[in-house]
């Protein structure tokens, strides 16, 4: 018993369980082949139904549950939301396997929106169960296994499809088994005793409040005891329970209001920095365009080369792009660049290369060119988002780190919802896939122009300030020389 208790208190126990869950929940061998599966003989859906009616639901559901899930994650102390993510992922896979209609597929996309919104619990859980000195190592492990899971799922899917080892339905059954094991791992996670906002000082505050209350009410003890002597034990028990419930309820209300006020203060304080604001604006805009591209790129691939006429390699492309993106993001840590000066120009320049990749991807009729430009686009985004994350997080505490990153992703999702409802949704313009990607490429071109101009202005201003400072220093040195004589 003591051995099990020590094992559970060790940082390696929750980290290992979380990594097992993170790996198994991201091994999705069918994901690179989702469009051929939905539009093929298995589901018999049309490309227009998938593109304009089913996929937009994910964006809407993600937006609708993101803020509630963010608050519930902290209030419930992470683990219940991690378990909820596992349950929602299991339901998503089950609906994909055993249902066929458009409404059922829309329900599947809604559940997947819950899955993606619950990612905040996965990435926040580890900080509440490990010591500060273990943060970097635990974060590295939990993020790395997810990338490994996505890559392993893509490679596995490509092998199963290319060598005709499993049908799409059998692949989904295998995914269900992996998801079930991941769900069991999430249930075994130890329950954190604290969280970043709601439960940060709750127990200490309660103890001090009770101590103060006892001191203030000391003079009333005799009167209370006299009153209780005339009541039955059952009545006294009911009064005590009611008093505890009322105390906890008032404490919860006070805690919620304090958290909301503190979040708003931190939000204003963080975004009062112009540098952080510019990086965050790029983050939100670029992430919006990236998500739209990744979500609908399979539809473009199907348009360029229908899967009925071609042995598709979507899984191999996703695996390769993930590995290249990881290498790019890792390599940026070894570059010695003054990002505070050159960062905005890099954002503009590399966003321009991303726009060029999207234009080439859109207008080519060669699937291999389409695959290659997609990998380039993904690597460019991962490069820039890594720089942005580092620049934003450099001077933020853990609480503000979570707040700013969550706010940036919410901004991206709001933009994505607008684009989806206007451009993609059948109730909006309902554009075909090629016009959609022309809009996405133009969107990144606009980002490139804005940040390139802003970057050039920043460099010009920095050089001008430097020259003025040199001029002032020169005049001061001349004055000093004159006074010597």
C-alpha positions as CSV (number, residue, x, y, z in Angstrom):
1,X,0.0,0.0,0.0
2,X,2.8,2.4,1.0
3,X,4.7,1.4,-2.2
4,X,1.6,2.3,-4.3
5,X,1.2,5.6,-2.5
6,X,4.9,6.5,-3.1
7,X,4.5,5.5,-6.8
8,X,1.5,7.8,-7.2
9,X,3.3,10.7,-5.5
10,X,6.2,10.4,-8.0
11,X,6.2,12.9,-10.9
12,X,6.9,10.0,-13.3
13,X,3.7,8.2,-12.5
14,X,1.2,10.9,-13.8
15,X,3.6,11.9,-16.6
16,X,3.8,8.3,-17.9
17,X,0.0,7.9,-17.7
18,X,-0.6,11.2,-19.4
19,X,1.9,10.3,-22.2
20,X,0.2,6.9,-22.7
21,X,-3.1,8.7,-23.0
22,X,-1.6,11.4,-25.3
23,X,0.0,8.8,-27.6
24,X,-3.0,6.4,-27.9
25,X,-5.5,9.2,-28.3
26,X,-3.6,10.7,-31.3
27,X,-3.0,7.5,-33.2
28,X,-5.7,7.9,-35.8
29,X,-4.8,5.8,-38.9
30,X,-8.0,6.7,-40.8
31,X,-7.6,10.5,-40.4
32,X,-5.5,11.0,-43.5
33,X,-8.0,9.1,-45.5
34,X,-11.2,10.6,-44.1
35,X,-12.4,12.2,-47.3
36,X,-12.0,9.0,-49.4
37,X,-13.8,7.1,-46.6
38,X,-16.7,9.5,-46.4
39,X,-17.2,10.0,-50.2
40,X,-16.5,6.3,-51.0
41,X,-18.7,3.2,-50.9
42,X,-18.7,3.1,-47.1
43,X,-20.7,6.3,-46.5
44,X,-21.7,7.4,-50.0
45,X,-21.6,11.1,-49.2
46,X,-20.9,13.7,-51.8
47,X,-17.9,16.0,-51.7
48,X,-20.3,19.0,-51.4
49,X,-22.0,17.5,-48.4
50,X,-18.7,16.8,-46.6
51,X,-17.2,20.1,-47.5
52,X,-20.1,22.5,-47.1
53,X,-22.4,20.8,-44.5
54,X,-20.4,18.4,-42.3
55,X,-16.9,19.9,-41.8
56,X,-18.2,23.4,-40.8
57,X,-19.9,21.9,-37.7
58,X,-16.5,21.3,-36.1
59,X,-15.6,25.0,-36.2
60,X,-19.0,26.0,-34.7
61,X,-18.9,23.4,-32.0
62,X,-15.3,24.2,-31.1
63,X,-16.1,27.8,-30.7
64,X,-19.3,27.2,-28.7
65,X,-17.6,25.0,-26.1
66,X,-14.1,26.5,-25.9
67,X,-14.7,29.1,-23.2
68,X,-16.9,26.8,-21.0
69,X,-14.4,24.0,-21.3
70,X,-11.5,26.4,-20.4
71,X,-13.3,27.5,-17.2
72,X,-14.5,24.0,-16.3
73,X,-11.0,22.6,-16.8
74,X,-9.6,24.8,-14.0
75,X,-12.7,24.5,-11.8
76,X,-12.8,20.7,-12.0
77,X,-9.0,20.4,-11.7
78,X,-8.1,19.1,-15.1
79,X,-8.6,15.3,-14.8
80,X,-12.4,15.2,-15.3
81,X,-12.0,17.2,-18.5
82,X,-9.2,14.9,-19.7
83,X,-11.6,11.9,-19.1
84,X,-14.3,13.8,-20.9
85,X,-12.0,14.3,-23.9
86,X,-11.4,10.5,-24.0
87,X,-15.1,9.8,-23.9
88,X,-15.9,12.4,-26.6
89,X,-13.1,10.9,-28.8
90,X,-14.6,7.4,-28.3
91,X,-18.1,8.6,-29.3
92,X,-16.6,10.4,-32.3
93,X,-15.0,7.2,-33.6
94,X,-18.1,5.1,-32.9
95,X,-20.3,7.5,-34.8
96,X,-17.9,7.5,-37.7
97,X,-18.0,3.7,-37.7
98,X,-21.7,2.9,-37.3
99,X,-23.6,5.9,-38.7
100,X,-24.0,7.1,-42.3
101,X,-26.4,10.1,-42.6
102,X,-25.4,13.8,-42.8
103,X,-27.0,14.6,-39.4
104,X,-25.0,11.8,-37.8
105,X,-21.8,13.0,-39.3
106,X,-22.6,16.5,-38.1
107,X,-23.0,15.0,-34.6
108,X,-19.7,13.3,-35.0
109,X,-18.1,16.7,-35.9
110,X,-19.7,18.3,-32.8
111,X,-18.2,15.6,-30.6
112,X,-14.8,16.2,-32.2
113,X,-15.2,19.9,-31.4
114,X,-15.4,18.9,-27.7
115,X,-12.3,16.8,-28.2
116,X,-10.2,19.6,-29.6
117,X,-11.6,22.2,-27.0
118,X,-10.5,19.8,-24.2
119,X,-6.9,19.9,-25.4
120,X,-6.4,22.7,-22.8
121,X,-6.9,20.1,-20.0
122,X,-4.3,17.8,-21.5
123,X,-1.6,20.5,-21.7
124,X,-2.5,22.1,-18.3
125,X,-2.8,18.9,-16.2
126,X,0.8,18.2,-15.9
127,X,1.6,21.6,-14.3
128,X,-0.6,20.8,-11.3
129,X,1.0,17.4,-10.4
130,X,4.7,18.0,-10.9
131,X,7.2,20.3,-9.3
132,X,8.4,23.5,-11.0
133,X,11.8,22.1,-11.8
134,X,10.1,19.2,-13.7
135,X,7.9,21.5,-15.9
136,X,10.2,21.6,-18.9
137,X,10.9,17.9,-19.0
138,X,7.2,16.9,-18.4
139,X,6.1,19.4,-21.1
140,X,8.6,18.0,-23.5
141,X,7.4,14.5,-23.0
142,X,3.7,15.2,-23.2
143,X,4.0,17.3,-26.4
144,X,6.5,14.9,-28.0
145,X,4.3,11.8,-27.6
146,X,1.4,13.6,-29.3
147,X,3.5,14.3,-32.3
148,X,4.7,10.7,-32.2
149,X,1.1,9.5,-32.0
150,X,0.0,11.6,-35.0
151,X,3.1,10.4,-37.0
152,X,2.6,6.7,-36.0
153,X,-1.1,6.9,-36.9
154,X,-0.4,8.4,-40.4
155,X,2.3,5.8,-41.1
156,X,0.1,2.9,-39.9
157,X,-2.8,4.1,-41.9
158,X,-0.7,4.4,-45.0
159,X,0.7,0.9,-44.6
160,X,-2.8,-0.6,-44.0
161,X,-4.3,1.1,-47.0
162,X,-1.4,0.7,-49.4
163,X,-1.0,-3.0,-48.7
164,X,-4.8,-3.6,-48.4
165,X,-4.3,-5.1,-44.9
166,X,-7.5,-3.7,-43.4
167,X,-10.7,-2.1,-44.7
168,X,-11.6,1.4,-43.5
169,X,-14.2,-0.1,-41.1
170,X,-11.6,-2.4,-39.6
171,X,-9.2,0.5,-39.1
172,X,-12.0,2.3,-37.2
173,X,-12.5,-0.7,-34.9
174,X,-8.7,-0.7,-34.2
175,X,-8.9,3.0,-33.4
176,X,-11.8,2.3,-31.0
177,X,-9.7,-0.2,-29.2
178,X,-6.8,2.3,-28.9
179,X,-9.2,5.0,-27.7
180,X,-10.7,2.7,-25.1
181,X,-7.2,1.9,-23.7
182,X,-6.5,5.7,-23.7
183,X,-9.7,6.3,-21.8
184,X,-8.7,3.7,-19.1
185,X,-5.3,5.5,-18.8
186,X,-7.0,8.8,-18.3
187,X,-9.2,7.4,-15.5
188,X,-6.1,6.2,-13.6
189,X,-4.5,9.7,-13.6
190,X,-4.2,11.0,-10.0
191,X,-6.5,13.9,-9.1
192,X,-4.7,17.2,-8.7
193,X,-5.3,19.1,-5.4
194,X,-4.9,22.6,-6.9
195,X,-5.3,24.5,-10.2
196,X,-4.1,27.7,-11.7
197,X,-7.1,29.9,-10.8
198,X,-10.0,28.5,-8.9
199,X,-8.2,26.2,-6.5
200,X,-4.8,28.0,-6.2
201,X,-5.2,29.0,-2.5
202,X,-8.5,27.6,-1.7
203,X,-7.6,25.4,1.2
204,X,-5.3,27.9,2.9
205,X,-7.8,30.6,2.5
206,X,-10.6,28.5,4.0
207,X,-8.4,27.6,7.0
208,X,-7.5,31.3,7.7
209,X,-11.2,32.3,7.2
210,X,-12.4,29.7,9.7
211,X,-9.7,30.7,12.2
212,X,-10.7,34.3,11.9
213,X,-14.3,33.4,12.2
214,X,-13.7,31.5,15.3
215,X,-11.9,34.4,16.9
216,X,-14.6,36.9,15.9
217,X,-17.4,34.6,17.1
218,X,-15.8,33.6,20.3
219,X,-18.0,35.9,22.4
220,X,-21.1,34.2,20.8
221,X,-20.2,30.6,21.7
222,X,-22.0,30.6,25.1
223,X,-25.3,31.9,23.5
224,X,-25.0,29.4,20.7
225,X,-24.4,26.5,23.1
226,X,-27.4,27.6,25.2
227,X,-29.6,27.7,22.1
228,X,-28.3,24.3,20.9
229,X,-29.1,22.7,24.3
230,X,-32.8,23.2,23.6
231,X,-32.6,21.5,20.2
232,X,-32.5,17.8,19.3
233,X,-29.3,16.2,18.0
234,X,-31.0,15.7,14.6
235,X,-31.8,19.4,14.3
236,X,-28.3,20.3,15.3
237,X,-26.9,18.0,12.6
238,X,-29.2,19.5,10.0
239,X,-28.1,23.0,11.0
240,X,-24.4,22.1,10.8
241,X,-24.8,20.6,7.3
242,X,-26.8,23.6,6.1
243,X,-24.2,25.9,7.6
244,X,-21.3,24.1,5.8
245,X,-23.3,24.1,2.5
246,X,-24.0,27.8,2.7
247,X,-20.4,28.6,3.6
248,X,-19.1,26.5,0.6
249,X,-21.7,28.1,-1.7
250,X,-20.8,31.7,-0.7
251,X,-17.1,30.8,-1.0
252,X,-17.6,29.4,-4.5
253,X,-19.5,32.6,-5.6
254,X,-16.7,34.7,-4.2
255,X,-14.1,32.5,-5.8
256,X,-15.7,32.7,-9.2
257,X,-16.1,36.5,-9.1
258,X,-12.5,36.9,-8.0
259,X,-11.3,34.6,-10.8
260,X,-13.2,36.6,-13.4
261,X,-11.9,39.9,-12.1
262,X,-8.3,38.6,-12.0
263,X,-8.6,37.2,-15.5
264,X,-9.7,40.5,-16.9
265,X,-6.9,42.4,-15.1
266,X,-4.3,40.0,-16.4
267,X,-5.8,40.2,-19.9
268,X,-5.5,44.0,-19.9
269,X,-2.0,43.9,-18.4
270,X,-0.7,41.4,-20.9
271,X,-2.1,43.0,-24.1
272,X,-1.0,46.5,-23.0
273,X,2.4,45.4,-24.4
274,X,2.6,46.4,-28.1
275,X,5.2,43.8,-28.9
276,X,3.0,41.0,-27.4
277,X,0.0,42.4,-29.1
278,X,1.6,42.3,-32.6
279,X,2.8,38.7,-32.1
280,X,-0.6,37.7,-30.8
281,X,-2.4,39.3,-33.8
282,X,-0.2,37.3,-36.2
283,X,-0.8,34.1,-34.1
284,X,-4.6,34.5,-34.3
285,X,-4.7,35.3,-38.0
286,X,-2.1,32.7,-39.1
287,X,-3.6,29.9,-37.0
288,X,-7.0,30.7,-38.5
289,X,-5.7,30.2,-42.0
290,X,-3.6,27.2,-41.0
291,X,-6.6,25.4,-39.5
292,X,-8.7,26.1,-42.5
293,X,-6.0,24.7,-44.8
294,X,-5.4,21.6,-42.8
295,X,-9.1,20.9,-42.4
296,X,-9.9,21.1,-46.1
297,X,-6.7,20.0,-47.8
298,X,-7.9,16.4,-48.3
299,X,-10.8,17.8,-50.3
300,X,-8.3,19.6,-52.5
301,X,-6.2,16.4,-52.9
302,X,-9.4,14.5,-53.9
303,X,-10.1,17.2,-56.5
304,X,-6.6,17.1,-57.9
305,X,-6.3,13.3,-58.0
306,X,-9.5,11.3,-57.2
307,X,-8.7,8.3,-54.9
308,X,-10.7,6.0,-57.2
309,X,-8.0,6.5,-59.9
310,X,-4.9,6.7,-57.8
311,X,-3.1,5.0,-54.9
312,X,-3.2,7.9,-52.5
313,X,-0.4,8.7,-50.1
314,X,-2.1,11.0,-47.7
315,X,-0.8,9.2,-44.6
316,X,2.8,9.3,-45.8
317,X,2.5,13.0,-46.6
318,X,1.1,13.8,-43.1
319,X,3.8,11.8,-41.4
320,X,6.6,13.4,-43.4
321,X,5.2,16.9,-42.9
322,X,4.9,16.3,-39.1
323,X,8.5,15.1,-38.8
324,X,9.8,18.0,-40.9
325,X,7.7,20.4,-38.9
326,X,9.1,19.0,-35.7
327,X,12.7,19.3,-37.0
328,X,12.0,22.9,-38.1
329,X,10.5,23.8,-34.7
330,X,13.4,22.1,-32.9
331,X,16.1,23.8,-35.0
332,X,14.8,27.3,-34.3
333,X,16.0,26.9,-30.7
334,X,19.6,27.0,-32.0
335,X,19.3,30.1,-34.1
336,X,20.8,33.3,-32.7
337,X,18.5,36.0,-34.1
338,X,17.2,39.2,-32.4
339,X,13.6,38.3,-32.9
340,X,12.4,41.5,-31.2
341,X,13.9,43.5,-34.0
342,X,13.7,41.1,-37.0
343,X,10.7,39.0,-35.9
344,X,7.9,41.0,-37.6
345,X,9.7,41.1,-40.9
346,X,10.3,37.3,-40.7
347,X,6.6,36.9,-40.0
348,X,5.8,38.8,-43.1
349,X,8.4,37.2,-45.3
350,X,7.7,33.6,-44.3
351,X,3.9,34.2,-44.5
352,X,4.5,35.3,-48.0
353,X,6.2,32.0,-48.8
354,X,3.3,30.2,-47.2
355,X,0.9,32.2,-49.5
356,X,3.0,31.2,-52.5
357,X,2.9,27.5,-51.5
358,X,-0.9,27.7,-51.2
359,X,-1.3,29.4,-54.6
360,X,0.9,26.7,-56.2
361,X,-1.0,24.0,-54.4
362,X,-4.3,25.4,-55.6
363,X,-3.5,25.7,-59.3
364,X,-1.3,22.6,-59.9
365,X,-2.7,19.5,-61.5
366,X,0.1,17.3,-60.2
367,X,-0.7,15.6,-56.9
368,X,3.0,15.3,-55.9
369,X,3.4,19.1,-56.3
370,X,0.3,19.5,-54.2
371,X,1.8,17.1,-51.5
372,X,5.2,18.9,-51.5
373,X,3.8,22.4,-51.2
374,X,1.5,21.3,-48.4
375,X,4.6,20.0,-46.5
376,X,6.4,23.3,-47.1
377,X,3.4,25.3,-45.9
378,X,3.1,23.3,-42.7
379,X,6.8,23.6,-41.9
380,X,6.7,27.4,-42.4
381,X,3.7,27.7,-40.1
382,X,5.4,25.5,-37.4
383,X,8.5,27.6,-37.7
384,X,6.7,30.9,-37.1
385,X,4.3,29.7,-34.4
386,X,7.3,28.3,-32.5
387,X,9.0,31.8,-32.6
388,X,5.7,33.5,-31.7
389,X,5.1,31.1,-28.7
390,X,8.7,31.7,-27.5
391,X,8.5,35.5,-27.8
392,X,5.1,35.7,-26.0
393,X,6.0,33.3,-23.2
394,X,9.4,34.7,-22.5
395,X,8.1,37.3,-20.0
396,X,4.9,35.7,-18.8
397,X,4.1,33.7,-15.7
398,X,2.4,30.3,-16.0
399,X,-1.1,31.7,-15.3
400,X,-0.7,34.5,-17.9
401,X,0.9,32.0,-20.4
402,X,-2.3,30.0,-20.3
403,X,-4.5,33.1,-20.5
404,X,-2.7,34.7,-23.5
405,X,-2.4,31.4,-25.4
406,X,-6.1,30.6,-24.8
407,X,-7.1,34.2,-25.9
408,X,-5.0,33.9,-29.0
409,X,-6.6,30.6,-30.0
410,X,-10.0,32.0,-29.2
411,X,-9.3,34.9,-31.6
412,X,-8.2,32.5,-34.3
413,X,-11.3,30.5,-33.8
414,X,-13.6,33.5,-34.1
415,X,-11.9,34.4,-37.4
416,X,-12.2,30.8,-38.5
417,X,-15.9,30.8,-37.7
418,X,-16.5,33.9,-39.8
419,X,-14.6,32.5,-42.8
420,X,-16.3,29.1,-42.5
421,X,-19.8,30.6,-42.2
422,X,-19.2,33.0,-45.2
423,X,-17.0,31.0,-47.5
424,X,-17.6,27.3,-46.8
425,X,-21.0,26.8,-45.2
426,X,-23.8,25.9,-47.6
427,X,-25.9,28.5,-45.9
428,X,-23.3,31.1,-46.9
429,X,-21.5,31.2,-50.2
430,X,-20.8,27.5,-50.2
431,X,-17.8,27.8,-52.5
432,X,-16.1,24.8,-54.2
433,X,-12.7,23.8,-52.9
434,X,-10.6,25.6,-55.5
435,X,-12.1,29.1,-54.8
436,X,-11.8,28.3,-51.1
437,X,-8.1,27.8,-51.4
438,X,-7.7,30.9,-53.5
439,X,-9.2,32.8,-50.6
440,X,-6.9,31.1,-48.1
441,X,-3.8,31.9,-50.2
442,X,-4.9,35.5,-50.6
443,X,-5.5,35.7,-46.9
444,X,-1.9,34.7,-46.2
445,X,-0.7,37.1,-48.8
446,X,-2.5,39.9,-47.0
447,X,-0.9,38.8,-43.7
448,X,2.5,38.9,-45.4
449,X,2.0,42.5,-46.7
450,X,0.8,43.8,-43.3
451,X,3.6,42.3,-41.3
452,X,6.3,43.0,-43.9
453,X,5.4,46.7,-43.9
454,X,5.2,46.7,-40.1
455,X,8.6,44.9,-39.9
456,X,10.3,47.3,-42.2
457,X,8.9,50.2,-40.2
458,X,10.2,48.7,-37.0
459,X,13.7,48.2,-38.4
460,X,13.8,51.8,-39.8
461,X,12.7,53.2,-36.4
462,X,15.2,51.1,-34.5
463,X,18.0,52.3,-36.9
464,X,16.9,55.9,-36.5
465,X,16.8,55.7,-32.7
466,X,20.3,54.1,-32.8
467,X,21.6,57.0,-35.0
468,X,20.0,59.6,-32.8
469,X,21.6,58.0,-29.7
470,X,25.0,57.9,-31.4
471,X,24.6,61.6,-32.3
472,X,23.7,62.5,-28.7
473,X,26.6,60.4,-27.4
474,X,29.0,62.2,-29.9
475,X,27.8,65.7,-28.8
476,X,28.2,64.7,-25.1
477,X,31.8,63.5,-25.8
478,X,32.6,66.8,-27.6
479,X,31.3,68.8,-24.6
480,X,33.4,66.8,-22.3
481,X,36.5,67.4,-24.4
482,X,35.8,71.2,-24.4
483,X,35.5,71.3,-20.6
484,X,38.8,69.5,-20.2
485,X,40.5,72.6,-21.8
